[in-house]
Amino acid sequence: RYIDQMVDALPILLISYMLMFLIMHLYTRIWRYAGMREVLAVFVATTVGTAIFYSSMFVFGKSLPRSIYFITWFLTTGAVGMGRMLLHYVALHYSSGDDGESGQVNTLIIGAGDAGAIIAREIERYHKRSRRIIGFVDDDMYKHNRLMNGFRILGNREDIPMLVARYKVEEIIIAMPSVKRDVIREIMEICSPLKCKINTLPGMYQLLDDEVLVSHLHPISIEDLLERDEIHLDTSKVEPYLKDKVVLVTGAGGSIGSEICRQVLRVRPKKLLLLGHGENSI
């Protein structure tokens, strides 16, 4: 009954949606890195496009059942949104940021908190070819057997030897940058006899803007096991003296100087000048 009217309305429909797709930049977005912002853009584009289509039909004196407009919006949103998100997941599955080995290293993450979740998400997105996440370990009993980022929390630290043997774990990541040193030492006592590569994150005070990245991972060192806990710097009191200022750090090539530089960068100086004495640090 409405076939002829729908055929006549097709040019208006296409123009309405194409106009909104252009305005919302749906054709120029990189869908490999799609997130909620892209999903919202699709929703806005199809909703406003449908409203333009409905208004145009009214202006031109054409009429269609209201159910047609709803069905059109529903199908278009599903086709455009799901199609692009499918491209997103396919791109993540078949591509990776790694240029090294093609074989995956079975990886167990200790710490099912914010840092562990971020590390797992980044591995899945950019390092999937080199690492295969087995799951998490956490001492919080409430989290056991639950899923985080699609991976199961398999047990507590006492279960690590059993999990390493069962899943042939080759790498252990300690993703607890704010934990006390005695906890790290206890975990190392469990992990040291195992034939696994053990990586950890720096303390939160060493991470610029508290950002956690796979590139921050490093083999466990003596500094990570020191008896004293790290000193937390109150940057809010220091920030007024350094933010948007030109700062000169002498002895910047040494371990203390380089750490001072990292702390200064956190408060975003206008310019940071590094002065070193030795030839190797210049």
N, C-alpha and C positions, 0 to 999 in steps of 0.2 A: 504493500500500500504506500509506503513512504520511500520506496526505492528511488523513484525519480527525484524526489525532493532531496534525498541524501546525496545523490550524484550531483545535483545543482549546487549543493552546499559544500561539496568537497574542496573547491578552490578557496573558499572563505576559511574553511577549517585548516587547510595547509598553511595559508598565509598567517593566520592567527598564531599557530604553534611555532612556525619558523621564526616569526618576529620575536616571540618571547624566548626562543632558544638562543637567538642571536644576542638579545639583551642580557640574558643570564650567562652568556659565554659557554654554553654547553658544548659547542663545537671546538673550543680552544682549550678545554681543561684536560689535564693529564690524568686519565682515569686509573692509571696504575697506583697513584697515591690518593685515590678517592677516600673520603671520609664522610662524616655527618654533614659537613658544609656542602658537599656535592649532592648528597641526597636531598637536602633542603632546597638546593637550587633547582633540582628536577621537579620537586613538589610545587614550588612557587611558579616555575615556568608553565607547567601543565595546568595548574589551577587558574592562573591569570589568563593563559591562552584560551581555556574553555570559557572564561567570562567574556573575553573579547569575541569569541565565536558566537556566543549567545546574544551579545549586544548587537553584533553585526547582522545577525539573522533578523533581529527585531527591527533594526533600522531599515533593512531592505524589504521588510514586509513578508518575510518567509517564516514559516513556523514548523517546528518539529516537536514531538513529545519530549517533556523534560527528562524522561528516562533515557532518551538518546544522548543528551548532554552528559548525564552522569556516567553512562556506559562508555562514552567516548573518553571522558576524563580518566576513568578507571583503567581502561585498556591502554591508553597512551602513557599514563604514569607507570604502569607495570612494565610495558614494553621498553620504554626509554630508561627507566630506573634500573630494572633488573638486567637489561642488556648491557648497560655500562658497568654495573657492579660485577657482572659475570666477567667482563673484560679485565676488571680490576683483579679479581681472584685468580684468573688464568695467568695474568702477567706475574703476579706474586709467586704462583706455583712453579712456573717454568723459567723464571729469571731470578738472579741473585746478584748481590753486590760483590761477591767473592770472585777472585780471579785465580785462586789457588787450586787445591786438590778437589777432585770431583767426588771423592768418597766422603761420606758423612761420618762425623765423630759423634758417638753416643754421649750425650751431655746430661748430667744431673745438676739441677739448680738447688742450692741450699738457701732457703729463705723465700717463703711465699708471701712477701710483702710488696710494697710499691716498687722497690728496686728490682726484685725478681720478676715482677710482671712486666716491667719496661724492658728488661734484658730479653725475656722470652719473646715479647712482641717484636723487638728489633731483630732477633735471630730469625724468626719466622719470615720477616719482611725482606731482610737484606742478606742473611747469611745461611739460608736454608740448605744450600748445596754443601756447605762444609760442616754444618752441625745438625744433629737430630736430637731434639729435646725428648728425654725419656719421661721426665716429670719433675716434681718438686719434693723437697724434704723440708718439714717445718715442725718445730716442737709444740706448736699450738694444736692440741688434740681436736679442737673444734673444726679445724680446717681439713683434717684427714679424710681422704676419700672424696673430697670435693674437687671441682674442676676450676682452674684459673687459666684464662686464655686458651681453653681447650685442652689443658694438660692436667693430669691428676696429681694431687698431693698424696704421695705414696706412703709417708710415715714420718718418723722423727729421726734425729741424728743417729740413734742407736741402730736404725735399720739400714744405714748407709752401706756397710760391708755386704749385707745380703742383697741389696738392690744392685750394687756394682757387679756382683757375681751373676745375678739373674739376668740383667739386661746388658751385660758386657759393656759397662760404662767405661769410657776412655778419658772423659774430662769431667771434672767437678768444678762448678762455679759457685763461690761463696758470695751471694748477693745480699750482704747485710752491712752496708757501709756505716751504719750508726751504732752497731752492736759493740759491746765492751770487749776488750782484748782477751779477757779470760775465756770468753765464749769461743773466740777464734782459736785459742790454744786448745781448748777441749775438742773442737771439731778437727783440728789438725792431728791430734793424738789418734783420732779414729781413722782419718783419711791417709795419714803418712804410710802405714803398711801396705796400702792398696797401690797397685800399679796404674795410677791415674795421674793425668796432668791436672794440677790444682791451680785455678785462677781465682782472683778476688778483685774487689773494687777498692779504690782509695776511700779514705774516710770522707764523710759528707763535707767537711771543711775544706777538702782539697778539690772538690768538684765545682767548676765554674757554674754559677747559677743553679747549683744542686742538680745538674743535668746528668743523667745516667746513660752511658753509651757502651756498646760492646768494645769500642776502641779504648775505653778506660780500664778494661780487664788487664791484669798483670799477674805473673806468677807470685805466689806467696813469698814474702820476704821477712827478714828479721825485724824490720820496722813494724810489720803487721802484728808481731808477737810480743812487742815490748811490754814490760810490766805496767808502765803508766798508761792511762787512758789519754786520748787526744784532748787537747785544750780547745774549747769552743770559743771562737772569737766573736765578740759582739760587734758586728760590722755596722750596726745602726749608729753607734757612737763615733765610729771612725769615718763613716761615709761623708759627712759634711766637710771634712778637711781634704778629701781626695777627689770627690766626684766633680767631673768637668774641670779638673785642674791638670796642669802639666807636672808630672811626678818623675823624679830622678831617683833610681835605685842604684847605689854603688855596691860593688861586690855581687852583681847580679848573676855571675857565672857559677857561684858556689851553691851548695845545697840549701843554705839558709836564704841566700839572696833570691834564688829562683822560687822558693816557697813564698817569700814576701811579694814577689812579682805576681804570683798567682792570686794571692789575697787582694792585692791592689786592683787587679783586673776585675774582681767581683763587684767593685763599687763604680766601675765604668769611668776611669779618668779620661780627660780630654786627650792626653798623650802620655805614654809611658816610655821613659828613656832608660835604657839598661847600660850600665857602665861596668866593665869587667877589667881585671888586671892581667890575667893569664891569656896566652895566645889561643889556647883551645876554646875558651869561652867567648872570644870576640867574634 
